[in-house]
Amino acid sequence: MNISRTEKLMSFWLNDKKNELLLQELLTSISQHKEFEIYAKAYSEIPFDQIKSQAVHASAVELLIQSGQTASAKQHLVTYQLILSQWCIYFNALIQFKESNFDGCIETFSNFPADSKILAMTYTLCARAHYMSGEIELAKLVLDKYITNHVNAEALGLYAMCWLDLGNYEHAEEFANNAIQEFEYQLDALLALASCALAKHEIALAEKYVGKCLQINPYVGRVWSLAGQIDLYHAQYNNAVIAFEKAVTFMPNHIGTYHLLAWTYLIIDELEKAELQFQSALELNPSFADSHAGLAIIELNREKLDEANKLIKKSLRLDPNSFTAHYAQSLLSAKNGNEASAKQMIERILNSKSHVNELTYQQLIEKSMKIISERSGKYNEH
């Protein structure tokens, strides 16, 4: 029978419970191998009231959090707060973060004066809480101050994502590359690089980075969304559906992903499924113009022109610049026999610099142009 290194360390430590160095080695091994069952046995045996090592107490709390024993972690923080000191701030914020209480995480961090002795990693955690709350500018502001004096892969990767979401691809690439120089498997950095490559239509490069991301963590919705867009570029629509379905599973509150899945279903003429995705997007935000316009496209495909026209008008009231509404308008013109007008509308959309960067939209527009042109007998490949 093979005995793991952790089990051997456990056996040694049980015979020498005052050996804090051996205990720290045991806790490190448990963490590395995620052997939480062994930790459950070890925790009750550890004489914490006799241990003065801050590192041991910090490792103990971290393992409690990792193994899902949040209540025990909170109790440990209260009981040994004098020994843990600044670790208390970090772990209390971390617990809030893991419970998806991002406001609570930020509040825990914000309750301490700027000159407080706070662990450097707490700043990155606070920035990530802002980021997860959609407060990209605030996340960047926290990192602006932090990165000046602390260079680490996680902070740089998150900083790259902030720049990406703020539309600055040059800075996103710069900091993402800096991050992977520190640690080549930094997920945020690879995700940022994949997004930048896709935005520049460097498909092979985007594919490479997406592949790396999926190897590191196959449960990130945003990565699957990128994978779906790459599949769309290759006209692999069934694969795109699979990718986008995974994306909405792991990222159920992201309207754009439901739209991407809906567009894909439209391309393969699965109207009912496309309709369900636009409706899912509307449940998240009933005032989102593009979702109403998407439903208008569904009605157009069903030849329900009056209903489609109502939805288009509603979409334009919500957002006069809605790309999808103008696209639907062009389709309605075509349905009414105004092919020339429809074609002009689509040409204007193609020439516009706003909202037409997505490969998905490009494909849909070109598909529509082909249909309209074929109807008028003037189709030319472009």
C-alpha positions as CSV (number, residue, x, y, z in Angstrom):
1,M,0.0,0.0,0.0
2,N,1.4,3.4,-1.1
3,I,1.4,6.1,1.5
4,S,1.3,9.7,0.3
5,R,3.9,12.3,1.4
6,T,1.1,14.1,3.2
7,E,0.2,11.0,5.2
8,K,3.8,10.4,6.1
9,L,4.1,14.0,7.3
10,M,0.9,13.6,9.3
11,S,2.3,10.5,11.0
12,F,5.6,12.3,11.9
13,W,3.8,15.4,13.2
14,L,1.4,13.4,15.4
15,N,4.5,12.2,17.2
16,D,5.9,15.7,17.5
17,K,3.0,18.2,17.8
18,K,5.1,21.0,19.1
19,N,7.2,21.1,15.9
20,E,5.8,24.1,14.1
21,L,8.1,23.8,11.1
22,L,6.9,20.2,10.6
23,L,3.3,21.4,11.0
24,Q,3.8,24.1,8.4
25,E,5.2,21.5,6.0
26,L,2.2,19.3,6.6
27,L,-0.3,22.1,5.9
28,T,1.6,23.1,2.7
29,S,1.5,19.6,1.5
30,I,-2.3,19.3,2.2
31,S,-2.9,22.6,0.3
32,Q,-0.8,21.5,-2.7
33,H,-2.5,18.2,-3.1
34,K,-5.9,19.4,-1.9
35,E,-6.1,16.5,0.6
36,F,-8.9,18.1,2.7
37,E,-10.0,14.9,4.3
38,I,-6.6,14.6,6.0
39,Y,-6.9,18.3,7.0
40,A,-10.3,17.6,8.7
41,K,-8.5,15.1,10.9
42,A,-5.4,17.3,11.5
43,Y,-7.3,20.5,12.4
44,S,-8.9,19.0,15.5
45,E,-5.5,17.7,16.6
46,I,-3.6,21.0,16.2
47,P,-2.9,22.8,19.6
48,F,-3.5,26.3,18.1
49,D,-3.6,28.0,21.5
50,Q,0.1,27.0,21.9
51,I,1.2,28.1,18.4
52,K,2.6,31.6,18.0
53,S,3.5,31.2,14.3
54,Q,1.5,33.6,12.2
55,A,2.3,31.5,9.1
56,V,0.8,28.4,10.6
57,H,-2.4,30.2,11.6
58,A,-2.7,31.8,8.2
59,S,-2.2,28.4,6.5
60,A,-4.8,26.9,8.8
61,V,-7.4,29.5,7.9
62,E,-6.6,29.3,4.2
63,L,-7.2,25.6,4.2
64,L,-10.5,26.0,6.1
65,I,-11.7,28.4,3.3
66,Q,-10.4,26.1,0.6
67,S,-12.2,23.1,2.0
68,G,-15.5,25.0,2.4
69,Q,-15.4,25.3,6.2
70,T,-16.3,28.9,6.2
71,A,-17.8,29.0,9.7
72,S,-14.7,27.4,11.2
73,A,-12.5,29.9,9.3
74,K,-14.5,32.9,10.7
75,Q,-14.2,31.5,14.3
76,H,-10.5,31.0,13.9
77,L,-10.1,34.6,12.7
78,V,-11.9,35.9,15.8
79,T,-10.1,33.6,18.2
80,Y,-6.6,34.3,17.0
81,Q,-7.0,37.8,15.5
82,L,-4.1,39.2,17.5
83,I,-1.7,36.7,16.0
84,L,-3.1,36.8,12.5
85,S,-3.1,40.7,12.5
86,Q,-3.3,42.0,8.8
87,W,-4.2,38.5,7.6
88,C,-7.6,39.0,9.2
89,I,-8.4,41.8,6.8
90,Y,-7.4,39.6,3.8
91,F,-9.2,36.5,4.9
92,N,-12.4,38.3,5.9
93,A,-12.4,40.0,2.5
94,L,-11.7,36.6,0.8
95,I,-14.6,34.9,2.5
96,Q,-16.9,37.7,1.3
97,F,-15.5,37.3,-2.2
98,K,-16.0,33.5,-2.3
99,E,-19.6,34.0,-1.1
100,S,-20.0,36.3,-4.1
101,N,-20.6,39.2,-1.7
102,F,-18.4,41.6,-3.7
103,D,-19.7,44.7,-2.0
104,G,-18.9,43.1,1.4
105,C,-15.4,42.3,0.2
106,I,-14.8,45.9,-0.9
107,E,-16.3,47.2,2.3
108,T,-13.9,45.0,4.4
109,F,-11.0,46.5,2.5
110,S,-12.3,50.1,2.6
111,N,-12.9,50.1,6.4
112,F,-9.2,50.5,7.0
113,P,-7.3,53.8,6.6
114,A,-5.0,54.2,3.6
115,D,-1.9,53.9,5.7
116,S,-3.0,50.6,7.4
117,K,-0.6,47.7,7.1
118,I,-2.6,45.6,4.7
119,L,-1.2,42.5,2.8
120,A,-0.3,43.4,-0.8
121,M,-2.6,40.6,-2.1
122,T,-5.6,42.3,-0.4
123,Y,-5.4,45.1,-3.0
124,T,-5.6,42.6,-5.9
125,L,-8.6,40.9,-4.2
126,C,-10.4,44.2,-3.8
127,A,-9.7,45.1,-7.4
128,R,-11.1,41.8,-8.5
129,A,-14.2,42.4,-6.4
130,H,-14.7,45.7,-8.2
131,Y,-14.1,44.0,-11.5
132,M,-16.7,41.2,-10.8
133,S,-19.2,43.9,-9.8
134,G,-18.7,45.6,-13.3
135,E,-16.8,48.5,-11.7
136,I,-13.9,48.3,-14.2
137,E,-12.7,51.9,-13.6
138,L,-12.6,51.4,-9.9
139,A,-10.7,48.1,-10.3
140,K,-8.2,49.8,-12.5
141,L,-7.8,52.6,-9.9
142,V,-6.9,50.2,-7.2
143,L,-4.4,48.5,-9.4
144,D,-3.0,51.8,-10.7
145,K,-1.6,52.4,-7.1
146,Y,-0.7,48.8,-6.4
147,I,1.2,47.9,-9.6
148,T,3.6,50.7,-9.2
149,N,5.3,49.0,-6.3
150,H,4.2,45.4,-6.6
151,V,4.7,43.3,-9.8
152,N,3.0,39.9,-9.9
153,A,1.3,37.9,-12.5
154,E,-2.2,38.0,-11.1
155,A,-2.3,41.8,-10.7
156,L,-0.8,42.3,-14.2
157,G,-3.3,39.9,-15.7
158,L,-6.3,41.5,-14.0
159,Y,-4.9,45.0,-15.0
160,A,-4.8,43.7,-18.6
161,M,-8.4,42.7,-18.4
162,C,-9.4,46.1,-17.1
163,W,-7.7,47.8,-20.0
164,L,-9.3,45.3,-22.4
165,D,-12.8,46.0,-21.1
166,L,-12.1,49.8,-21.2
167,G,-11.3,49.4,-24.9
168,N,-7.6,50.0,-24.8
169,Y,-6.2,46.9,-26.6
170,E,-2.7,48.3,-26.8
171,H,-2.4,48.5,-23.0
172,A,-4.2,45.2,-22.6
173,E,-1.7,43.4,-24.7
174,E,1.2,45.2,-23.0
175,F,0.2,44.2,-19.4
176,A,-0.9,40.7,-20.5
177,N,2.5,40.0,-22.0
178,N,4.1,41.4,-18.8
179,A,2.0,39.0,-16.8
180,I,2.9,35.9,-18.8
181,Q,6.5,36.8,-18.5
182,E,6.0,36.5,-14.7
183,F,3.9,33.3,-15.0
184,E,3.1,31.8,-18.4
185,Y,-0.2,30.2,-17.3
186,Q,-1.8,33.4,-15.9
187,L,-5.4,32.9,-17.1
188,D,-6.5,36.6,-17.2
189,A,-3.5,37.5,-19.3
190,L,-4.1,34.7,-21.8
191,L,-7.8,35.6,-22.0
192,A,-6.9,39.3,-22.7
193,L,-4.4,38.2,-25.4
194,A,-7.0,35.9,-27.0
195,S,-9.6,38.8,-27.0
196,C,-7.1,41.2,-28.5
197,A,-6.1,38.7,-31.2
198,L,-9.7,38.1,-32.1
199,A,-10.5,41.8,-32.2
200,K,-7.6,42.1,-34.8
201,H,-9.0,39.1,-36.7
202,E,-5.7,37.2,-35.9
203,I,-7.7,34.0,-35.7
204,A,-4.9,31.4,-35.4
205,L,-3.3,33.4,-32.6
206,A,-6.7,33.8,-30.8
207,E,-7.2,30.0,-31.2
208,K,-3.9,29.3,-29.6
209,Y,-4.6,31.5,-26.5
210,V,-8.1,30.1,-26.1
211,G,-6.7,26.6,-26.2
212,K,-4.3,27.4,-23.4
213,C,-7.1,29.0,-21.4
214,L,-9.3,25.9,-21.7
215,Q,-6.4,23.7,-20.6
216,I,-5.9,25.8,-17.5
217,N,-9.6,26.2,-16.6
218,P,-12.4,24.8,-18.8
219,Y,-15.1,26.4,-16.7
220,V,-14.7,30.1,-17.7
221,G,-17.7,31.4,-19.7
222,R,-15.8,34.2,-21.3
223,V,-13.3,31.8,-22.8
224,W,-16.0,29.6,-24.2
225,S,-17.6,32.7,-25.7
226,L,-14.3,33.4,-27.5
227,A,-14.2,29.8,-28.6
228,G,-17.7,30.1,-30.1
229,Q,-16.7,33.3,-32.0
230,I,-13.7,31.4,-33.5
231,D,-16.0,28.6,-34.5
232,L,-18.3,31.1,-36.2
233,Y,-15.3,32.5,-38.2
234,H,-14.6,29.0,-39.5
235,A,-18.4,28.5,-40.2
236,Q,-18.5,25.6,-37.7
237,Y,-21.9,26.5,-36.5
238,N,-22.7,23.4,-34.5
239,N,-19.4,23.7,-32.6
240,A,-20.3,27.4,-32.0
241,V,-23.6,26.4,-30.5
242,I,-21.9,24.0,-28.1
243,A,-19.3,26.6,-27.1
244,F,-21.9,29.4,-26.5
245,E,-24.1,27.0,-24.6
246,K,-21.2,26.3,-22.3
247,A,-20.5,30.0,-22.1
248,V,-24.0,30.8,-20.8
249,T,-23.9,27.9,-18.4
250,F,-20.7,29.3,-16.8
251,M,-21.7,32.9,-17.3
252,P,-25.5,33.0,-16.9
253,N,-25.8,36.8,-16.3
254,H,-24.0,37.9,-19.5
255,I,-26.5,39.4,-22.0
256,G,-24.0,39.5,-24.9
257,T,-23.4,35.7,-24.7
258,Y,-27.1,35.0,-25.0
259,H,-27.1,37.2,-28.1
260,L,-24.1,35.4,-29.6
261,L,-25.9,32.1,-29.1
262,A,-29.1,33.6,-30.6
263,W,-27.2,34.9,-33.7
264,T,-25.7,31.4,-34.2
265,Y,-29.2,29.8,-34.1
266,L,-30.4,32.4,-36.6
267,I,-27.6,31.5,-39.0
268,I,-28.6,27.9,-38.9
269,D,-32.3,28.8,-39.1
270,E,-33.2,27.5,-35.6
271,L,-35.8,30.2,-35.0
272,E,-37.4,28.9,-31.8
273,K,-34.0,28.3,-30.1
274,A,-32.8,31.8,-31.2
275,E,-36.0,33.3,-29.7
276,L,-35.4,31.6,-26.4
277,Q,-31.9,33.1,-26.2
278,F,-33.2,36.7,-26.9
279,Q,-35.9,36.1,-24.3
280,S,-33.3,35.0,-21.8
281,A,-31.4,38.2,-22.5
282,L,-34.6,40.3,-21.9
283,E,-35.1,38.6,-18.5
284,L,-31.7,40.0,-17.5
285,N,-32.5,43.5,-18.8
286,P,-36.0,44.2,-20.2
287,S,-34.8,47.6,-21.5
288,F,-32.0,46.2,-23.7
289,A,-32.7,47.4,-27.2
290,D,-30.8,44.8,-29.1
291,S,-32.9,42.0,-27.5
292,H,-36.1,43.5,-28.7
293,A,-34.6,43.9,-32.2
294,G,-33.4,40.3,-32.1
295,L,-37.0,39.2,-31.5
296,A,-38.0,41.5,-34.4
297,I,-35.7,39.5,-36.7
298,I,-37.4,36.3,-35.5
299,E,-40.8,37.7,-36.4
300,L,-39.5,38.8,-39.8
301,N,-38.4,35.2,-40.5
302,R,-42.0,34.2,-39.6
303,E,-43.3,36.8,-42.0
304,K,-45.0,38.6,-39.1
305,L,-44.1,42.1,-40.5
306,D,-46.4,44.2,-38.3
307,E,-45.2,42.6,-35.1
308,A,-41.6,42.9,-36.3
309,N,-42.1,46.6,-37.1
310,K,-43.5,47.2,-33.5
311,L,-40.4,45.6,-32.0
312,I,-38.1,47.5,-34.2
313,K,-39.7,50.8,-33.2
314,K,-39.5,49.8,-29.5
315,S,-35.9,49.0,-29.9
316,L,-35.1,52.3,-31.6
317,R,-36.9,54.2,-28.8
318,L,-34.7,52.4,-26.3
319,D,-31.6,53.0,-28.3
320,P,-31.6,55.0,-31.5
321,N,-28.1,53.7,-32.4
322,S,-29.0,50.0,-31.9
323,F,-27.1,48.1,-34.5
324,T,-29.5,45.2,-34.3
325,A,-32.5,47.5,-34.8
326,H,-31.0,49.0,-37.9
327,Y,-30.1,45.6,-39.2
328,A,-33.7,44.4,-38.5
329,Q,-34.9,47.6,-40.3
330,S,-33.0,46.6,-43.4
331,L,-34.5,43.2,-43.4
332,L,-38.0,44.7,-43.0
333,S,-37.3,46.9,-46.1
334,A,-36.3,43.8,-48.0
335,K,-39.4,42.0,-46.9
336,N,-41.5,44.9,-48.2
337,G,-39.8,44.7,-51.6
338,N,-37.4,47.6,-51.1
339,E,-34.2,45.7,-51.8
340,A,-32.2,48.7,-52.9
341,S,-33.1,50.6,-49.7
342,A,-32.3,47.5,-47.6
343,K,-28.9,47.1,-49.3
344,Q,-28.1,50.8,-48.7
345,M,-28.9,50.4,-45.0
346,I,-26.6,47.3,-44.7
347,E,-23.8,49.1,-46.5
348,R,-24.1,52.0,-44.0
349,I,-23.9,49.5,-41.1
350,L,-20.8,47.8,-42.7
351,N,-19.1,51.2,-43.1
352,S,-19.9,52.2,-39.6
353,K,-17.1,51.9,-37.0
354,S,-19.5,51.2,-34.1
355,H,-20.9,47.9,-33.0
356,V,-19.7,46.0,-36.1
357,N,-16.4,44.6,-34.8
358,E,-17.9,41.3,-33.8
359,L,-17.3,38.5,-36.3
360,T,-20.8,37.3,-35.6
361,Y,-22.4,40.5,-36.7
362,Q,-20.2,40.7,-39.8
363,Q,-21.3,37.2,-40.8
364,L,-25.0,37.9,-40.3
365,I,-24.8,41.1,-42.3
366,E,-23.0,39.5,-45.2
367,K,-25.4,36.6,-45.1
368,S,-28.3,39.1,-45.2
369,M,-26.7,41.0,-48.1
370,K,-26.3,37.8,-50.0
371,I,-30.0,36.9,-49.6
372,I,-31.1,40.4,-50.6
373,S,-28.8,40.5,-53.6
374,E,-29.9,37.1,-54.7
375,R,-33.5,38.2,-54.6
376,S,-32.6,41.1,-56.9
377,G,-30.4,38.9,-59.1
378,K,-27.3,41.0,-58.5
379,Y,-25.3,38.9,-56.0
380,N,-21.5,39.2,-56.2
381,E,-19.1,37.6,-53.8
382,H,-17.2,40.1,-51.7
